[in-house]
Each structure stands twice: as structure tokens, then as C-alpha cells.
Amino acid sequence: METIREGSHRISYNSVLDNIAAEWPEMPEEAKSFSIPTRMIMQKYTLLGAYAATEKLQFLATVPYVINDMDMRMVTRGAGSSHHHAPQLAPQVYLRPLASDAAEKDMRMDMKMDTVEGLGDMTLMGLYTLYTDKPDLPTKKVTLGLGVKTPTGKNDEEFDSGGLVHAAMQTGTGSWDPLFLVNYMHAFQPLIFQTNLFYQMTTEGDEGYEFGDKISLDLIARYQLTSYVNPGLELNLFYAGQDRDHDGRYSRPDESLLDNTDNTGITSFSVSPSLQIKIPKTGGSIDLKFQKPIYQNARGTQQVVDWRAMASIVWAF
């Protein structure tokens, strides 16, 4: 993630900082500082297990491991501000001054925060086949899903200064979120079409932060090239609502673009080529997917996904 958008328009890092600094007094009584993310790498490795309880009822469990890294850029104004405020924003691996303006009233620097990694939030879901035209190798099928995202990931990682790490960079959310799914499949062998509607009803986490509800609609086409290899293509529509920081523990709107819930929530449209590789003589498969956003409309000003690569191991028991 490197692109910053204001609505649907792209805006440069320095333009964002210029807009913020323009609102500051020429000679502030106290030092001013503001930081923005310039690069975020968010990795997630997922293990998925499936168990068929009956012909119509199946249970799924996903266990993710999350690795989050972030680079930032800061503008400061006021004597000693770069040294006083920087530790409050991120546990830096480095601080690299960039430039001062002609009057030397502002200083800009690049920073890098420590990697945040660990177990993510595990998901449990039950899938029920509501309709199928035939029990073996159906050509039409409707599936309903009901599940929960559990708070197994850590959401109280702190900076050296004692403040909480940005909510978006935590490995977990601290919340129990109901999950709902509807899937329709229609097969024209060897071509299979699916429509997938997914809704995550987010709730408040134990640290007071509540991510916005999420809705996704996926149109999927998959071609059975061989018995073990299935390439595919997806069209993905995604909506995320605005976050809420009920207790204000993660919010620093005067100091950080990332820590302002006014800059959360997005609508996006993406294209995703995919590849499923089944492991012979087992119930396992490897799923690979590359997702590229075609359109994004962000609420406020925020860093958005440039692309997403996903890999998962699925095992049916």
C-alpha cells in the first residue's frame, strides 16, 4: 500500500502534509507534528480446515498469521518538535530528515515503525446447502453460511511511549463479529460460475475500537483445466463503513492521518485472477489469488490498497 486517496482522487504525500501545515500558526506556542503512512505491507498467511458433518452441513475454520510493516513521513514545526513527538507516533527503526522550507520553520523526515506480527483473528463458519439439483456433481447449488470472527489476535500492542499502536496495524480487533454468507453456483462443465455475497457485522472490541461493517460481492468464474488445476477470474465489489473509536484510545487526529476515524471507510471495485491447485490423493489444495483495484472511493483522506496477493492452504477432513 503506497497510494493515498482523497475520495476517488490520488494525492501526493507532500500535498497532504502541506495542507495540514497550512492550518498551523507561523510560530506555534507548542511544537506541532503530523505523520502520514507512505508504505504499508500487510501480510496474512491463512490455514483453512473444512469438515463435512453431513451431506448438507459443513464447518470451516480459518487460522491467520499476520505480519504488518509501515513507513511514515512526518512534518514538524517548532523547536525540538521532531525529537519530542516522533516517539509518540511510532517505535522508529530510523529517522531520516528530508528537508526544511526556506524559512526553516518546518522539518520533514521519514520513519519506519517496528514490525507488528502474530496470530490473527480466527474465523469459524458453518455452511448449509439450501438447494442442489443433484447430490453428486451438482450443476446448481445455493449455500448459506453463518459464522463468527473471534478475537484471537492481539489488539493492544503498544509503542515504547505507552500508547497503542495504530488500530489498522494490530494483528487482531478484539471483537466478536457475526458473519453471513450466501453463495450461488452454476456449472457448465468445465466452466463454473459463482456469486458470493458476504457480510461482516463488526462489533466494538475490548479496547473500545470498532471497525466499520464490511460487505463484499464477488462474481467468480473458474475453469477446470485438469483434475488438479483450476484457473479463475473474479470481479470484486467491496464496501467498508466508517470506524468508531468509542474510548478514544487509538485516536490522534491532530497528529496522525492513520489515527483519525474520519479517514476510514471505502468503496472499491477489483479484478482478481486466481489459481487453485489440488494436492493429489489428499483433501488438500493451494489457492492463489492476485487482486488489483480498478476503482476506489475513500472516505476522507487515507492510504488505500494498491494490490493484494493472497495464498491459502485448504484441507478437507
Residue frames as qw, qx, qy, qz and C-alpha x, y, z in Angstrom:
[[0.000, 0.889, 0.458, 0.000, 0.00, 0.00, 0.00],
 [0.450, -0.124, 0.040, 0.883, 1.53, 3.29, -1.14],
 [0.001, 0.467, 0.424, 0.776, -1.24, 5.33, -2.80],
 [0.008, 0.380, 0.561, -0.735, -3.12, 7.97, -0.78],
 [0.007, -0.485, -0.636, -0.600, -6.58, 8.97, -1.99],
 [0.159, 0.232, 0.371, -0.885, -8.84, 11.86, -1.09],
 [0.718, 0.388, 0.182, -0.549, -12.19, 10.48, -2.18],
 [0.906, 0.308, 0.276, 0.096, -11.52, 8.89, -5.55],
 [0.426, 0.862, -0.208, 0.182, -8.59, 11.21, -6.39],
 [0.838, -0.068, -0.210, 0.500, -4.94, 10.42, -5.81],
 [0.113, -0.970, 0.110, -0.183, -2.97, 12.92, -3.71],
 [0.619, 0.430, -0.503, 0.424, 0.78, 13.06, -3.07],
 [0.647, -0.397, -0.486, 0.433, 2.36, 12.63, 0.37],
 [0.319, -0.077, -0.140, 0.934, 3.78, 16.16, 0.44],
 [0.236, -0.406, -0.346, -0.812, 0.46, 17.68, -0.64],
 [0.629, -0.564, -0.530, -0.079, -1.25, 16.05, 2.35],
 [0.586, -0.362, -0.314, 0.653, 1.43, 17.39, 4.69],
 [0.152, 0.179, 0.124, 0.964, 1.31, 20.85, 3.05],
 [0.387, -0.553, -0.454, -0.581, -2.46, 21.02, 3.62],
 [0.667, -0.566, -0.442, 0.198, -2.03, 20.16, 7.31],
 [0.524, -0.207, -0.147, 0.813, 0.88, 22.54, 7.90],
 [0.044, 0.419, 0.285, 0.861, -1.03, 25.38, 6.21],
 [0.499, -0.689, -0.409, -0.331, -3.51, 25.31, 9.13],
 [0.683, -0.395, -0.336, 0.514, -0.79, 25.75, 11.77],
 [0.102, -0.986, -0.007, 0.135, 0.22, 29.15, 13.21],
 [0.529, 0.736, -0.337, 0.254, 3.51, 30.57, 11.94],
 [0.193, 0.433, -0.699, 0.536, 5.05, 30.41, 15.40],
 [0.716, -0.440, -0.471, -0.267, 3.12, 27.84, 17.48],
 [0.418, -0.717, 0.388, -0.401, 3.41, 28.06, 21.26],
 [0.726, -0.288, 0.623, -0.042, 3.89, 24.31, 21.35],
 [0.060, -0.338, 0.804, 0.485, 5.59, 22.10, 18.79],
 [0.778, 0.326, 0.127, -0.521, 3.35, 20.76, 16.03],
 [0.098, -0.318, 0.889, 0.314, 3.76, 17.47, 14.18],
 [0.801, 0.283, 0.187, -0.493, 1.73, 15.34, 11.79],
 [0.233, -0.326, 0.872, 0.281, 2.52, 11.96, 10.20],
 [0.791, 0.335, -0.067, -0.508, 1.15, 10.02, 7.26],
 [0.793, -0.109, 0.579, 0.155, 1.79, 6.45, 6.09],
 [0.291, 0.669, -0.459, -0.507, 3.88, 6.24, 2.91],
 [0.540, 0.261, -0.769, -0.220, 4.15, 2.46, 2.61],
 [0.668, -0.264, 0.522, -0.460, 2.29, -0.36, 4.31],
 [0.471, 0.212, -0.828, -0.215, 2.96, -4.06, 3.79],
 [0.649, -0.203, 0.455, -0.575, 0.29, -6.23, 5.39],
 [0.396, 0.230, -0.865, -0.206, 0.89, -9.96, 5.05],
 [0.718, -0.170, 0.404, -0.540, -1.54, -12.67, 6.09],
 [0.297, 0.230, -0.911, -0.171, -0.89, -16.42, 5.88],
 [0.694, -0.120, 0.210, -0.679, -4.05, -18.47, 6.34],
 [0.053, 0.068, -0.996, -0.032, -4.64, -22.12, 7.15],
 [0.639, -0.024, -0.023, -0.768, -8.19, -23.25, 6.38],
 [0.081, -0.042, 0.992, -0.084, -9.71, -26.51, 7.61],
 [0.609, -0.021, -0.233, -0.758, -13.02, -27.98, 6.40],
 [0.144, -0.015, 0.963, -0.225, -15.10, -30.75, 7.95],
 [0.495, -0.137, -0.510, -0.690, -18.25, -32.25, 6.37],
 [0.366, -0.108, 0.716, -0.585, -20.65, -33.15, 9.19],
 [0.628, 0.384, 0.645, -0.203, -23.41, -34.30, 6.82],
 [0.503, 0.382, 0.564, 0.533, -24.12, -34.13, 3.11],
 [0.087, 0.850, 0.344, 0.388, -25.61, -30.67, 3.57],
 [0.386, -0.921, 0.046, -0.043, -23.67, -29.25, 6.53],
 [0.766, 0.270, -0.208, 0.546, -20.00, -28.31, 6.50],
 [0.429, -0.877, -0.049, 0.208, -17.84, -26.48, 9.04],
 [0.610, 0.586, -0.131, 0.517, -14.90, -24.23, 8.20],
 [0.535, -0.784, -0.026, 0.314, -12.15, -22.81, 10.41],
 [0.568, 0.680, -0.106, 0.451, -9.50, -20.31, 9.29],
 [0.645, -0.653, -0.029, 0.396, -6.37, -19.51, 11.29],
 [0.481, 0.815, -0.044, 0.322, -4.36, -16.49, 10.04],
 [0.644, -0.424, -0.044, 0.635, -0.85, -15.32, 10.89],
 [0.231, 0.946, 0.187, 0.132, -0.38, -11.58, 10.33],
 [0.609, -0.225, 0.048, 0.759, 2.78, -9.53, 9.63],
 [0.165, 0.938, 0.288, 0.099, 2.39, -5.72, 9.38],
 [0.549, -0.191, 0.053, 0.812, 5.08, -3.19, 8.42],
 [0.171, 0.920, 0.345, 0.074, 4.75, 0.56, 7.84],
 [0.458, 0.045, 0.018, 0.888, 6.90, 3.50, 6.70],
 [0.054, -0.877, -0.448, 0.166, 5.79, 7.04, 7.57],
 [0.376, 0.378, 0.037, 0.845, 6.57, 10.66, 6.75],
 [0.320, -0.737, -0.475, 0.360, 6.27, 13.45, 9.30],
 [0.220, 0.645, 0.032, 0.731, 6.20, 17.23, 9.15],
 [0.502, -0.573, -0.453, 0.463, 7.07, 19.20, 12.30],
 [0.142, 0.731, 0.032, 0.666, 7.05, 22.88, 13.24],
 [0.526, -0.808, 0.088, -0.248, 8.55, 24.34, 16.38],
 [0.128, 0.674, -0.692, 0.222, 11.90, 23.98, 18.11],
 [0.171, -0.285, 0.907, -0.260, 12.74, 20.41, 19.05],
 [0.764, 0.115, 0.162, -0.614, 9.44, 19.08, 17.73],
 [0.725, 0.348, -0.558, -0.206, 10.99, 16.32, 15.62],
 [0.320, 0.233, -0.848, 0.352, 12.58, 14.78, 18.68],
 [0.328, -0.069, 0.581, -0.741, 9.73, 15.35, 21.10],
 [0.730, 0.192, 0.141, -0.641, 6.84, 14.00, 19.04],
 [0.534, 0.371, -0.697, -0.302, 8.35, 11.21, 16.93],
 [0.084, 0.101, -0.962, 0.240, 8.38, 8.53, 19.68],
 [0.468, 0.204, 0.522, -0.683, 4.68, 9.13, 20.28],
 [0.668, 0.430, -0.164, -0.585, 3.79, 8.13, 16.72],
 [0.940, 0.234, -0.242, -0.063, 5.85, 5.03, 16.11],
 [0.717, -0.549, 0.363, 0.230, 8.70, 2.96, 17.57],
 [0.509, 0.795, -0.270, -0.188, 11.17, 4.04, 14.87],
 [0.911, -0.017, 0.170, 0.377, 13.85, 1.87, 13.37],
 [0.486, 0.035, 0.141, 0.862, 15.25, 5.02, 11.76],
 [0.108, 0.889, 0.274, -0.351, 14.59, 8.74, 11.46],
 [0.556, 0.112, 0.380, 0.731, 15.80, 10.34, 8.20],
 [0.091, 0.704, 0.153, -0.688, 15.47, 14.13, 7.83],
 [0.585, 0.529, 0.522, 0.325, 14.33, 15.11, 4.34],
 [0.296, 0.412, 0.163, 0.846, 14.20, 18.89, 4.01],
 [0.094, -0.599, -0.452, 0.654, 13.25, 22.20, 5.58],
 [0.349, 0.833, 0.381, 0.198, 11.45, 25.04, 3.86],
 [0.425, 0.602, -0.079, 0.671, 13.13, 28.32, 3.02],
 [0.295, -0.741, 0.174, -0.578, 12.22, 29.90, 6.33],
 [0.372, 0.192, -0.845, 0.334, 13.29, 26.73, 8.16],
 [0.506, -0.259, 0.329, -0.754, 10.03, 26.67, 10.07],
 [0.934, 0.006, 0.108, -0.341, 9.11, 23.09, 9.04],
 [0.086, -0.482, 0.864, 0.115, 11.10, 19.89, 9.05],
 [0.900, 0.133, -0.115, -0.400, 10.16, 16.67, 7.24],
 [0.142, -0.477, 0.866, -0.047, 11.50, 13.23, 7.97],
 [0.763, 0.044, -0.548, -0.339, 10.91, 9.59, 7.08],
 [0.440, -0.403, 0.683, -0.422, 10.31, 6.98, 9.76],
 [0.622, 0.049, -0.740, -0.253, 9.86, 3.25, 9.96],
 [0.651, -0.445, 0.331, -0.518, 7.93, 1.52, 12.70],
 [0.228, -0.298, 0.924, -0.074, 8.79, -1.87, 14.14],
 [0.438, -0.056, -0.779, -0.444, 7.12, -4.91, 12.59],
 [0.575, -0.125, 0.487, -0.645, 3.90, -6.00, 14.31],
 [0.556, 0.155, -0.741, -0.345, 3.23, -9.71, 13.85],
 [0.273, -0.110, 0.840, -0.456, 1.41, -12.61, 15.44],
 [0.112, 0.357, 0.925, 0.069, -1.69, -14.76, 15.34],
 [0.223, -0.154, -0.235, -0.934, -4.66, -13.02, 13.73],
 [0.581, 0.016, 0.402, -0.708, -8.39, -13.38, 14.42],
 [0.116, 0.015, 0.977, 0.176, -9.60, -16.93, 13.82],
 [0.549, 0.092, -0.142, -0.819, -12.88, -17.45, 11.93],
 [0.255, 0.104, 0.955, -0.110, -15.42, -20.25, 12.42],
 [0.490, 0.232, -0.166, -0.824, -18.26, -20.79, 9.95],
 [0.506, 0.176, 0.839, -0.097, -20.97, -23.32, 9.19],
 [0.278, 0.255, -0.498, -0.781, -22.13, -23.81, 5.58],
 [0.527, 0.256, 0.748, -0.312, -25.53, -25.31, 4.81],
 [0.017, 0.020, 0.726, 0.688, -26.60, -26.43, 1.33],
 [0.438, 0.297, 0.372, -0.762, -30.07, -24.98, 0.94],
 [0.793, 0.488, 0.158, -0.328, -30.62, -26.27, -2.59],
 [0.162, -0.446, 0.767, 0.432, -28.89, -28.55, -5.05],
 [0.711, 0.296, -0.247, -0.589, -30.23, -30.05, -8.26],
 [0.931, 0.045, -0.361, -0.036, -28.48, -33.37, -7.57],
 [0.717, -0.678, 0.143, 0.071, -26.41, -34.78, -4.71],
 [0.730, -0.226, 0.386, 0.517, -23.37, -35.79, -6.78],
 [0.346, -0.004, 0.408, 0.845, -21.63, -33.27, -9.05],
 [0.199, 0.772, 0.530, -0.288, -24.46, -30.71, -8.94],
 [0.385, 0.403, 0.331, 0.761, -24.76, -28.09, -11.67],
 [0.195, -0.675, -0.087, -0.706, -26.78, -25.72, -9.46],
 [0.591, -0.349, -0.612, 0.392, -26.34, -25.11, -5.75],
 [0.178, -0.791, 0.020, -0.585, -27.33, -22.49, -3.15],
 [0.654, -0.151, -0.562, 0.483, -25.31, -22.35, 0.07],
 [0.297, -0.876, -0.048, -0.377, -25.94, -20.31, 3.22],
 [0.629, 0.127, -0.508, 0.574, -23.19, -19.52, 5.71],
 [0.440, -0.843, -0.046, -0.307, -23.27, -18.36, 9.33],
 [0.779, 0.039, -0.368, 0.506, -20.17, -17.81, 11.40],
 [0.378, -0.922, -0.035, 0.069, -18.17, -15.67, 13.78],
 [0.528, 0.579, -0.359, 0.507, -14.82, -13.93, 13.73],
 [0.734, -0.594, -0.274, 0.183, -13.18, -14.49, 17.10],
 [0.017, -0.956, 0.241, -0.165, -10.76, -12.13, 18.93],
 [0.938, -0.196, 0.029, 0.286, -7.74, -14.44, 18.94],
 [0.572, 0.478, -0.060, 0.664, -5.36, -11.78, 17.57],
 [0.424, -0.440, -0.336, 0.716, -3.67, -9.18, 19.74],
 [0.151, 0.790, 0.356, 0.476, -5.12, -5.65, 19.63],
 [0.406, -0.912, -0.042, 0.036, -3.24, -3.97, 22.49],
 [0.759, 0.122, -0.001, 0.639, 0.28, -3.78, 21.06],
 [0.193, -0.951, -0.120, 0.212, 1.91, -0.62, 22.42],
 [0.470, 0.749, -0.235, 0.404, 4.66, 1.81, 21.40],
 [0.581, 0.019, -0.496, 0.645, 7.65, 2.34, 23.65],
 [0.085, -0.313, 0.159, -0.932, 5.92, 5.55, 24.76],
 [0.183, 0.164, 0.809, -0.533, 2.98, 3.52, 26.11],
 [0.550, 0.348, 0.032, -0.759, 0.34, 4.48, 23.53],
 [0.776, 0.214, 0.588, -0.078, -1.50, 1.88, 21.49],
 [0.251, -0.135, 0.680, 0.675, -0.18, 1.01, 18.03],
 [0.410, 0.173, -0.273, -0.853, -2.48, 2.17, 15.20],
 [0.732, 0.092, 0.506, -0.447, -5.66, 0.07, 15.16],
 [0.794, 0.527, -0.150, -0.265, -5.17, -0.88, 11.50],
 [0.386, 0.599, -0.691, 0.119, -1.69, -2.25, 12.28],
 [0.544, -0.326, 0.668, -0.389, -2.76, -4.54, 15.14],
 [0.125, 0.135, -0.946, -0.267, -2.92, -8.26, 14.35],
 [0.114, -0.452, -0.884, 0.023, -6.43, -8.54, 15.85],
 [0.166, -0.527, -0.249, -0.796, -9.52, -6.43, 16.55],
 [0.032, -0.035, 0.714, -0.698, -10.62, -7.64, 20.00],
 [0.572, 0.112, 0.118, -0.804, -14.19, -8.12, 18.76],
 [0.396, 0.182, 0.900, 0.005, -16.63, -10.95, 18.15],
 [0.323, 0.361, -0.247, -0.839, -18.12, -10.31, 14.69],
 [0.710, 0.308, 0.596, -0.215, -21.10, -12.24, 13.22],
 [0.013, -0.341, 0.673, 0.657, -20.54, -13.38, 9.62],
 [0.678, 0.428, 0.466, -0.374, -23.19, -14.06, 6.97],
 [0.069, -0.353, 0.720, 0.594, -22.73, -15.60, 3.53],
 [0.759, 0.434, 0.363, -0.322, -24.88, -16.52, 0.53],
 [0.137, -0.432, 0.728, 0.514, -23.35, -18.41, -2.40],
 [0.804, 0.430, 0.239, -0.334, -24.89, -19.47, -5.71],
 [0.282, -0.405, 0.761, 0.421, -23.07, -21.88, -8.02],
 [0.789, 0.502, 0.164, -0.315, -23.96, -22.78, -11.62],
 [0.459, -0.399, 0.693, 0.387, -21.74, -25.21, -13.51],
 [0.758, 0.601, -0.060, -0.248, -21.34, -25.54, -17.26],
 [0.750, -0.392, 0.450, 0.285, -18.57, -28.10, -17.12],
 [0.698, -0.158, -0.405, 0.570, -15.69, -27.47, -17.33],
 [0.077, 0.403, -0.089, 0.908, -16.67, -23.85, -16.57],
 [0.376, -0.566, -0.688, 0.256, -18.11, -22.95, -13.16],
 [0.015, -0.568, -0.030, -0.823, -19.74, -19.64, -12.20],
 [0.428, -0.479, -0.659, 0.391, -20.33, -18.46, -8.64],
 [0.100, -0.715, -0.041, -0.691, -21.87, -15.43, -6.97],
 [0.583, -0.262, -0.600, 0.481, -20.75, -14.81, -3.41],
 [0.195, -0.767, -0.054, -0.609, -22.31, -12.26, -1.02],
 [0.635, -0.180, -0.560, 0.500, -20.55, -11.78, 2.33],
 [0.225, -0.809, -0.040, -0.541, -21.40, -9.52, 5.27],
 [0.555, -0.081, -0.585, 0.586, -19.33, -8.93, 8.41],
 [0.338, -0.836, -0.238, -0.362, -21.28, -7.17, 11.16],
 [0.469, 0.287, -0.509, 0.662, -18.49, -5.67, 13.22],
 [0.553, -0.763, -0.331, -0.049, -18.80, -5.01, 16.95],
 [0.114, -0.900, 0.323, -0.269, -16.84, -2.98, 19.49],
 [0.718, 0.220, -0.577, 0.321, -13.51, -4.53, 20.53],
 [0.671, -0.572, -0.396, 0.257, -12.38, -4.88, 24.12],
 [0.444, -0.210, -0.068, 0.868, -10.15, -1.78, 23.75],
 [0.157, 0.680, 0.335, -0.633, -13.09, 0.34, 22.54],
 [0.122, 0.421, -0.500, -0.747, -12.34, 0.37, 18.79],
 [0.657, 0.380, 0.618, -0.206, -14.99, -0.72, 16.29],
 [0.167, -0.159, 0.648, 0.726, -14.11, -1.26, 12.64],
 [0.522, 0.270, -0.072, -0.806, -16.78, -0.46, 10.05],
 [0.805, 0.201, 0.520, -0.205, -19.13, -3.16, 8.77],
 [0.044, -0.424, 0.714, 0.556, -17.89, -4.91, 5.63],
 [0.772, 0.409, 0.383, -0.301, -19.88, -6.11, 2.62],
 [0.075, -0.444, 0.708, 0.544, -18.41, -7.86, -0.41],
 [0.811, 0.419, 0.258, -0.317, -19.95, -9.15, -3.62],
 [0.230, -0.467, 0.749, 0.409, -17.82, -11.49, -5.74],
 [0.834, 0.445, 0.008, -0.325, -18.57, -12.75, -9.26],
 [0.406, -0.507, 0.741, 0.171, -16.36, -15.78, -9.88],
 [0.856, 0.420, -0.180, -0.242, -15.57, -17.84, -12.97],
 [0.432, -0.537, 0.721, 0.072, -13.39, -20.94, -12.70],
 [0.758, 0.436, -0.377, -0.306, -12.24, -23.29, -15.44],
 [0.834, -0.330, 0.441, 0.001, -11.34, -26.92, -14.69],
 [0.346, 0.718, -0.547, -0.256, -8.20, -27.16, -16.78],
 [0.488, 0.186, -0.852, 0.037, -7.20, -30.57, -15.37],
 [0.680, -0.475, -0.556, -0.049, -8.28, -32.70, -12.42],
 [0.633, -0.435, -0.317, 0.556, -5.85, -30.78, -10.21],
 [0.266, -0.163, 0.060, 0.948, -5.53, -27.28, -11.70],
 [0.106, 0.771, 0.622, 0.089, -8.36, -24.72, -11.86],
 [0.236, 0.031, 0.020, 0.971, -7.58, -21.16, -13.06],
 [0.023, -0.748, -0.659, 0.077, -10.20, -18.48, -12.42],
 [0.153, 0.298, 0.068, 0.940, -11.15, -14.82, -12.64],
 [0.201, -0.637, -0.668, 0.328, -13.12, -12.73, -10.16],
 [0.010, 0.583, 0.124, 0.803, -14.83, -9.34, -10.11],
 [0.444, -0.379, -0.646, 0.492, -14.92, -7.98, -6.55],
 [0.151, -0.707, -0.131, -0.679, -17.12, -5.19, -5.16],
 [0.549, -0.256, -0.600, 0.522, -16.25, -4.17, -1.60],
 [0.192, -0.762, -0.074, -0.614, -17.67, -1.69, 0.91],
 [0.528, -0.223, -0.600, 0.558, -16.36, -0.87, 4.39],
 [0.227, -0.891, -0.321, -0.226, -18.14, 1.53, 6.73],
 [0.072, 0.765, -0.342, 0.541, -16.57, 4.15, 8.97],
 [0.579, -0.087, -0.682, 0.437, -14.66, 3.02, 12.06],
 [0.390, -0.808, -0.062, -0.438, -15.51, 4.28, 15.54],
 [0.468, 0.182, -0.634, 0.589, -13.11, 4.73, 18.44],
 [0.481, -0.705, -0.462, -0.243, -15.55, 4.70, 21.35],
 [0.649, -0.669, -0.159, 0.327, -12.97, 5.36, 24.07],
 [0.216, 0.960, -0.168, 0.054, -10.58, 7.47, 22.01],
 [0.720, -0.539, 0.373, 0.229, -7.62, 5.27, 22.88],
 [0.705, 0.132, 0.468, 0.516, -6.40, 4.87, 19.28],
 [0.317, 0.851, 0.327, 0.262, -7.32, 8.35, 18.03],
 [0.405, -0.527, 0.060, 0.745, -4.74, 11.11, 17.47],
 [0.496, 0.732, 0.437, 0.167, -6.41, 13.12, 14.68],
 [0.024, 0.987, -0.120, -0.099, -4.20, 16.19, 15.24],
 [0.348, -0.672, 0.617, 0.217, -1.03, 14.13, 14.93],
 [0.285, -0.158, 0.899, 0.293, -1.66, 11.26, 12.52],
 [0.509, 0.165, -0.418, -0.734, -3.65, 10.67, 9.34],
 [0.459, -0.010, -0.881, -0.109, -3.96, 6.99, 10.22],
 [0.208, -0.270, -0.793, 0.506, -5.36, 7.63, 13.69],
 [0.303, 0.201, 0.112, -0.925, -8.42, 9.59, 12.59],
 [0.392, 0.301, 0.866, -0.075, -11.68, 7.68, 12.11],
 [0.424, 0.724, 0.100, -0.536, -12.87, 10.41, 9.72],
 [0.302, 0.611, -0.631, -0.372, -10.38, 8.82, 7.31],
 [0.267, -0.073, 0.960, -0.028, -11.91, 5.34, 7.35],
 [0.605, 0.492, 0.528, -0.336, -14.43, 3.61, 5.11],
 [0.019, 0.431, -0.616, -0.659, -14.12, 2.84, 1.41],
 [0.816, 0.406, 0.309, -0.270, -15.90, 1.54, -1.69],
 [0.082, -0.566, 0.693, 0.440, -13.80, -0.35, -4.24],
 [0.897, 0.363, 0.086, -0.237, -14.04, -2.49, -7.37],
 [0.260, -0.609, 0.717, 0.216, -11.28, -5.01, -8.17],
 [0.849, 0.350, -0.321, -0.231, -10.30, -7.69, -10.66],
 [0.495, -0.555, 0.657, -0.121, -8.70, -10.88, -9.35],
 [0.726, 0.317, -0.587, -0.169, -7.11, -13.69, -11.39],
 [0.647, -0.473, 0.512, -0.308, -6.81, -16.87, -9.31],
 [0.582, 0.326, -0.736, -0.114, -5.40, -20.39, -9.39],
 [0.781, -0.376, 0.353, -0.352, -6.44, -23.46, -7.40],
 [0.451, 0.426, -0.784, -0.025, -4.01, -26.39, -7.23],
 [0.881, -0.333, 0.052, -0.331, -5.34, -29.60, -5.71],
 [0.145, -0.560, 0.813, -0.073, -2.89, -31.91, -3.97],
 [0.669, 0.109, -0.641, -0.360, -3.29, -35.41, -5.50],
 [0.659, -0.166, -0.730, 0.068, -4.76, -38.18, -3.33],
 [0.228, -0.209, -0.581, 0.753, -5.48, -35.83, -0.42],
 [0.007, -0.817, -0.577, 0.009, -8.19, -33.43, 0.67],
 [0.329, -0.651, -0.015, 0.684, -5.80, -30.52, 0.36],
 [0.504, 0.689, 0.311, 0.417, -5.42, -27.66, -2.10],
 [0.371, -0.347, -0.030, 0.861, -3.44, -24.45, -2.50],
 [0.245, 0.847, 0.462, 0.102, -5.39, -21.33, -3.52],
 [0.407, -0.212, 0.103, 0.882, -3.57, -18.35, -5.04],
 [0.196, 0.841, 0.488, 0.127, -5.15, -15.01, -5.94],
 [0.349, -0.089, 0.032, 0.932, -3.91, -11.60, -7.09],
 [0.061, 0.815, 0.570, -0.080, -6.30, -8.69, -6.62],
 [0.315, 0.041, 0.148, 0.937, -5.94, -5.33, -8.40],
 [0.137, 0.682, 0.485, -0.530, -8.30, -2.44, -7.59],
 [0.333, 0.446, 0.514, 0.653, -9.79, -0.72, -10.64],
 [0.160, -0.679, -0.159, -0.699, -11.80, 1.92, -8.76],
 [0.462, -0.333, -0.627, 0.532, -11.59, 3.22, -5.17],
 [0.156, -0.714, -0.128, -0.671, -13.55, 5.93, -3.37],
 [0.491, -0.132, -0.643, 0.573, -12.16, 6.54, 0.09],
 [0.317, -0.877, -0.344, -0.113, -13.90, 8.39, 2.90],
 [0.384, -0.877, 0.162, 0.239, -11.72, 11.36, 3.88],
 [0.394, 0.752, -0.529, 0.003, -8.01, 11.03, 3.09],
 [0.796, -0.377, 0.463, -0.095, -6.43, 7.62, 3.52],
 [0.019, 0.469, -0.828, -0.307, -3.88, 5.17, 2.21],
 [0.860, 0.200, 0.105, -0.457, -5.50, 2.52, 0.02],
 [0.779, -0.113, 0.591, 0.175, -4.63, -0.92, -1.29],
 [0.231, 0.615, -0.512, -0.553, -2.54, -0.86, -4.49],
 [0.692, 0.171, -0.641, -0.283, -2.71, -4.61, -4.92],
 [0.659, -0.397, 0.513, -0.381, -3.26, -7.70, -2.82],
 [0.532, 0.286, -0.785, -0.137, -1.72, -11.15, -3.19],
 [0.713, -0.328, 0.367, -0.499, -3.43, -13.98, -1.31],
 [0.501, 0.248, -0.827, -0.056, -2.31, -17.54, -0.70],
 [0.656, -0.328, 0.408, -0.543, -4.11, -20.12, 1.44],
 [0.194, 0.156, -0.967, -0.049, -3.88, -23.81, 2.20],
 [0.716, -0.127, 0.053, -0.684, -7.23, -25.59, 2.37],
 [0.140, 0.168, -0.974, 0.053, -7.65, -29.05, 3.87],
 [0.725, -0.185, -0.157, -0.645, -10.93, -31.00, 3.89],
 [0.132, -0.260, 0.909, -0.297, -11.30, -33.71, 6.52]]
